[in-house]
């Protein structure tokens, strides 16, 4: 007759003990690592998330932000997250190829006309589904953060596709981006972000592709004589977390963090375009690079040269997903 009571008493004792242990253990530490500077959309977003999370969960959560590859770099950050050595990343969408082929849709050249189209696709049911497409690999997406549309840069003017022939372009570890440059008979070279400046400076690579904020914050304009305003692709990030870590958080803590991330995402995406345009202007004022504006006819030539890449990856990405992304170019 005492067994139920004893069971309840023991359960209560264990619960109290667990709370006491949690308090003794101190706050939940979230290591948030990224590869760019604090002055980029991603850098600012990470710091804002830290500020709001610690304000809303005082003493319960501590967010440690590691910028500029100071904790993990391009090559090892995702595997570090899967091993729970770091709990949050804002990783370029180009880096998920080993975990899901569908996210390659964001690398297809000239698929999105502008950042507003990217936004519409990411907020669509198909875009939101991609956030959970890697949970079987231990990766949970929490949101999309914009950096911006990519521009081509090189040590010679790039006005027509033939101008890129034979040049060595740094690319992220993405087969789509490799094929994008092969389509204009250029030579893609995989290189981590931290090595790009030196690679351009020493001539290991002749050119690259980046949004204005990355070009300016990494001083690439100092070692690239020409920047073509191509807007040929998007460089965005998925904020990811370790699935087991995330699901193991107390439900109330996870709820506050998820809501905070949603708010930070809105703010990052609102500020990203303004930050890129500001950095473009700073590059203009530095007078180290000539900025080339393409005519509509020239842009159409680049699009025509690179668009066959879509067909090449249609089987891996899915024709329906590519169509949904293309449809996002039409404002509702």
C-alpha positions as CSV (number, residue, x, y, z in Angstrom):
1,X,0.0,0.0,0.0
2,X,3.0,2.3,0.4
3,X,4.5,1.6,-3.0
4,X,2.6,4.3,-5.0
5,X,3.4,6.9,-2.3
6,X,7.1,5.8,-2.3
7,X,7.2,6.1,-6.1
8,X,5.7,9.6,-6.0
9,X,8.1,10.7,-3.3
10,X,11.1,9.4,-5.1
11,X,10.0,11.1,-8.3
12,X,9.6,14.4,-6.5
13,X,13.0,13.9,-4.9
14,X,14.6,13.2,-8.3
15,X,12.9,16.3,-9.8
16,X,14.2,18.6,-7.0
17,X,17.6,17.0,-7.3
18,X,17.6,17.6,-11.1
19,X,16.7,21.3,-10.6
20,X,19.3,21.7,-8.0
21,X,21.9,20.1,-10.2
22,X,20.9,22.3,-13.2
23,X,21.3,25.4,-10.9
24,X,24.7,24.1,-9.7
25,X,25.8,23.4,-13.3
26,X,25.3,27.1,-14.2
27,X,23.7,28.5,-17.4
28,X,23.2,26.6,-20.6
29,X,26.2,27.6,-22.8
30,X,25.5,28.1,-26.5
31,X,28.6,28.5,-28.6
32,X,27.7,30.4,-31.8
33,X,30.5,30.2,-34.4
34,X,30.8,31.9,-37.8
35,X,33.5,32.7,-40.4
36,X,32.9,36.4,-41.1
37,X,33.5,39.7,-39.2
38,X,31.2,41.3,-36.6
39,X,30.4,44.1,-39.1
40,X,28.5,41.9,-41.6
41,X,24.8,40.9,-41.5
42,X,25.7,37.6,-40.0
43,X,28.1,39.0,-37.5
44,X,25.5,41.6,-36.3
45,X,22.8,39.0,-36.2
46,X,24.9,36.7,-33.9
47,X,25.6,39.5,-31.5
48,X,21.9,40.6,-31.4
49,X,20.8,37.0,-30.7
50,X,23.3,36.9,-27.8
51,X,22.1,40.2,-26.4
52,X,18.4,39.3,-26.5
53,X,18.7,35.7,-25.4
54,X,20.8,36.6,-22.3
55,X,18.4,39.5,-21.5
56,X,15.3,37.2,-21.7
57,X,16.9,34.2,-20.0
58,X,19.1,35.9,-17.4
59,X,21.4,33.4,-15.6
60,X,19.9,30.5,-17.6
61,X,21.6,30.9,-20.9
62,X,25.0,32.2,-22.0
63,X,25.7,32.7,-25.7
64,X,29.4,32.8,-26.7
65,X,29.9,34.3,-30.2
66,X,33.1,33.3,-32.1
67,X,33.5,35.4,-35.3
68,X,36.1,35.2,-38.1
69,X,36.7,31.4,-37.9
70,X,38.2,31.8,-34.4
71,X,36.6,28.6,-33.1
72,X,35.9,26.6,-36.3
73,X,36.3,27.4,-40.0
74,X,34.6,26.6,-43.2
75,X,36.0,23.1,-43.5
76,X,35.0,21.7,-40.1
77,X,32.2,23.8,-38.6
78,X,29.2,21.6,-39.6
79,X,30.9,18.4,-38.3
80,X,31.8,20.3,-35.1
81,X,28.1,21.1,-34.7
82,X,27.0,17.5,-35.4
83,X,29.5,16.5,-32.6
84,X,28.0,19.2,-30.3
85,X,31.3,21.0,-30.0
86,X,29.4,24.1,-31.1
87,X,25.7,24.6,-30.8
88,X,24.8,27.2,-33.4
89,X,26.2,28.2,-36.8
90,X,24.9,30.5,-39.5
91,X,26.3,28.5,-42.4
92,X,26.3,29.4,-46.1
93,X,23.6,27.5,-47.9
94,X,26.3,26.3,-50.3
95,X,27.8,24.1,-47.6
96,X,25.0,21.6,-47.1
97,X,25.5,19.6,-50.2
98,X,26.9,16.5,-48.3
99,X,23.7,16.5,-46.1
100,X,20.9,17.3,-48.6
101,X,21.0,18.0,-52.3
102,X,17.8,20.1,-52.2
103,X,19.6,23.2,-50.8
104,X,21.6,23.4,-53.9
105,X,18.7,25.3,-55.3
106,X,20.0,28.5,-53.7
107,X,23.3,28.2,-55.7
108,X,21.7,28.0,-59.1
109,X,22.9,31.1,-61.1
110,X,20.4,33.7,-62.1
111,X,17.5,31.8,-60.5
112,X,16.5,34.7,-58.3
113,X,16.1,38.2,-59.7
114,X,16.7,40.0,-56.4
115,X,16.8,39.5,-52.6
116,X,13.0,40.0,-52.4
117,X,12.4,37.0,-54.5
118,X,14.8,35.0,-52.3
119,X,12.8,36.1,-49.3
120,X,9.5,35.1,-50.8
121,X,10.8,31.6,-51.6
122,X,12.3,31.1,-48.1
123,X,9.0,32.0,-46.5
124,X,7.0,29.7,-48.8
125,X,6.0,26.2,-47.6
126,X,8.7,24.7,-49.8
127,X,11.3,27.0,-48.4
128,X,10.3,26.3,-44.8
129,X,10.3,22.5,-45.4
130,X,14.0,22.8,-46.2
131,X,14.8,23.9,-42.6
132,X,13.9,20.4,-41.4
133,X,15.5,18.5,-44.3
134,X,18.6,17.5,-42.4
135,X,17.2,16.4,-39.1
136,X,18.1,12.8,-39.8
137,X,21.8,14.0,-40.0
138,X,21.4,15.8,-36.6
139,X,21.0,19.3,-38.0
140,X,18.0,21.5,-37.4
141,X,17.4,24.8,-39.2
142,X,16.1,27.7,-37.2
143,X,15.8,30.3,-40.0
144,X,17.3,31.9,-43.0
145,X,19.6,35.0,-42.8
146,X,20.3,37.1,-45.8
147,X,23.7,38.4,-46.7
148,X,22.8,39.5,-50.2
149,X,23.2,39.1,-53.9
150,X,26.6,38.2,-55.2
151,X,28.9,40.3,-57.4
152,X,31.7,39.0,-59.6
153,X,35.2,40.4,-59.0
154,X,38.5,39.8,-60.9
155,X,41.8,41.4,-61.8
156,X,40.4,42.1,-65.3
157,X,37.1,43.6,-66.4
158,X,34.2,41.1,-66.7
159,X,31.5,42.5,-69.0
160,X,30.7,39.4,-71.1
161,X,31.0,35.7,-70.3
162,X,34.0,35.3,-72.6
163,X,35.9,37.7,-70.3
164,X,36.0,35.0,-67.6
165,X,37.6,32.4,-69.8
166,X,40.7,30.9,-68.2
167,X,40.5,32.8,-64.9
168,X,40.7,31.0,-61.6
169,X,37.7,31.8,-59.4
170,X,37.5,31.0,-55.7
171,X,34.3,29.0,-54.9
172,X,32.8,27.5,-51.8
173,X,32.6,23.7,-51.6
174,X,29.6,23.5,-54.0
175,X,29.4,21.4,-57.2
176,X,26.8,23.9,-58.5
177,X,29.1,26.8,-58.1
178,X,31.9,24.8,-59.7
179,X,29.7,24.2,-62.7
180,X,28.6,27.8,-62.8
181,X,32.2,28.9,-63.5
182,X,32.9,26.0,-65.8
183,X,29.9,27.1,-67.9
184,X,31.9,30.3,-68.8
185,X,35.1,28.3,-69.2
186,X,36.7,29.6,-66.0
187,X,38.5,27.4,-63.5
188,X,36.8,27.1,-60.1
189,X,39.1,26.6,-57.1
190,X,37.7,25.6,-53.7
191,X,39.1,27.7,-50.9
192,X,38.0,28.5,-47.3
193,X,36.7,32.0,-46.7
194,X,39.6,32.9,-44.4
195,X,42.1,32.3,-47.2
196,X,40.4,34.3,-49.9
197,X,42.2,37.7,-49.4
198,X,45.6,36.1,-49.4
199,X,44.7,33.9,-52.4
200,X,43.6,37.0,-54.4
201,X,46.7,38.9,-53.2
202,X,49.1,36.2,-54.3
203,X,47.4,35.2,-57.5
204,X,46.5,31.7,-56.4
205,X,43.0,32.8,-57.6
206,X,42.2,35.7,-60.0
207,X,38.6,36.4,-58.9
208,X,35.7,35.5,-56.7
209,X,32.0,36.1,-56.0
210,X,30.6,37.8,-52.9
211,X,28.1,40.3,-51.7
212,X,29.3,43.8,-51.1
213,X,29.5,43.4,-47.3
214,X,31.9,40.4,-47.6
215,X,34.0,42.2,-50.3
216,X,34.4,45.3,-48.1
217,X,34.7,43.7,-44.6
218,X,37.5,41.3,-45.9
219,X,39.2,44.2,-47.9
220,X,38.9,42.2,-51.1
221,X,38.4,45.4,-53.1
222,X,42.0,46.3,-52.2
223,X,43.2,43.2,-54.2
224,X,40.6,43.2,-57.0
225,X,40.8,45.9,-59.6
226,X,37.3,45.2,-61.0
227,X,33.9,44.4,-59.5
228,X,31.0,43.6,-61.8
229,X,27.6,44.3,-60.4
230,X,26.1,41.0,-61.6
231,X,23.6,40.0,-58.9
232,X,24.0,36.6,-60.5
233,X,23.3,34.5,-57.3
234,X,22.5,34.7,-53.6
235,X,24.8,34.2,-50.6
236,X,22.5,33.5,-47.7
237,X,22.8,31.5,-44.5
238,X,20.8,28.9,-42.6
239,X,21.0,29.3,-38.9
240,X,21.4,25.7,-37.6
241,X,21.6,23.9,-34.3
242,X,22.5,20.4,-33.1
243,X,19.1,18.6,-33.2
244,X,19.8,16.5,-30.0
245,X,21.0,19.6,-28.1
246,X,17.9,21.7,-29.3
247,X,15.4,19.0,-28.5
248,X,17.0,18.4,-25.1
249,X,16.6,22.0,-23.9
250,X,13.8,22.7,-21.4
251,X,10.7,23.4,-23.4
252,X,10.2,26.9,-22.0
253,X,13.9,27.8,-22.7
254,X,13.6,26.4,-26.2
255,X,10.4,28.4,-26.8
256,X,12.1,31.7,-25.8
257,X,15.2,31.0,-27.9
258,X,13.0,30.1,-31.0
259,X,11.0,33.2,-30.6
260,X,14.1,35.3,-30.2
261,X,15.7,33.7,-33.3
262,X,12.6,34.6,-35.3
263,X,12.8,38.2,-34.2
264,X,16.5,38.4,-34.9
265,X,16.0,36.9,-38.4
266,X,13.5,39.6,-39.3
267,X,16.0,42.3,-38.1
268,X,19.0,40.8,-39.9
269,X,17.1,40.5,-43.2
270,X,15.8,44.0,-42.9
271,X,19.2,45.4,-42.3
272,X,21.2,43.3,-44.8
273,X,20.4,45.1,-47.9
274,X,21.1,48.5,-46.3
275,X,24.4,47.2,-45.0
276,X,25.4,45.9,-48.5
277,X,24.5,49.1,-50.2
278,X,26.5,51.1,-47.6
279,X,29.5,48.9,-48.1
280,X,29.2,49.3,-51.9
281,X,29.3,53.0,-51.4
282,X,32.4,52.7,-49.2
283,X,34.1,50.7,-52.0
284,X,33.2,53.4,-54.5
285,X,34.7,56.0,-52.2
286,X,37.9,53.9,-51.6
287,X,38.6,54.2,-55.4
288,X,40.6,50.9,-55.4
289,X,38.3,49.1,-57.8
290,X,36.3,50.0,-60.9
291,X,32.7,49.0,-60.5
292,X,31.2,47.7,-63.8
293,X,27.4,48.0,-64.4
294,X,26.1,45.5,-66.9
295,X,23.7,46.5,-69.6
296,X,20.5,44.4,-69.8
297,X,21.9,42.8,-72.9
298,X,25.2,41.9,-71.2
299,X,23.3,40.4,-68.2
300,X,21.2,38.4,-70.5
301,X,24.3,36.9,-72.0
302,X,25.7,35.9,-68.6
303,X,22.3,34.3,-67.8
304,X,22.2,32.4,-71.1
305,X,25.7,31.1,-70.5
306,X,25.1,29.9,-67.0
307,X,21.5,28.7,-67.1
308,X,22.3,25.2,-68.5
309,X,23.6,24.5,-64.9
310,X,19.9,24.3,-63.8
311,X,19.2,21.3,-66.0
312,X,22.4,19.6,-64.9
313,X,21.2,19.6,-61.2
314,X,17.5,19.3,-61.8
315,X,17.5,15.5,-60.9
316,X,19.2,16.1,-57.6
317,X,17.4,19.2,-56.5
318,X,13.9,18.4,-57.9
319,X,12.2,20.1,-60.8
320,X,9.3,21.2,-58.6
321,X,11.5,22.9,-56.1
322,X,13.3,24.8,-58.9
323,X,9.9,25.9,-60.3
324,X,8.8,27.1,-56.9
325,X,11.9,29.1,-56.5
326,X,11.6,30.6,-60.0
327,X,7.9,31.5,-59.3
328,X,9.1,33.6,-56.3
329,X,10.3,36.2,-58.8
330,X,6.7,37.2,-59.3
331,X,5.6,39.4,-56.5
332,X,2.2,38.2,-55.1
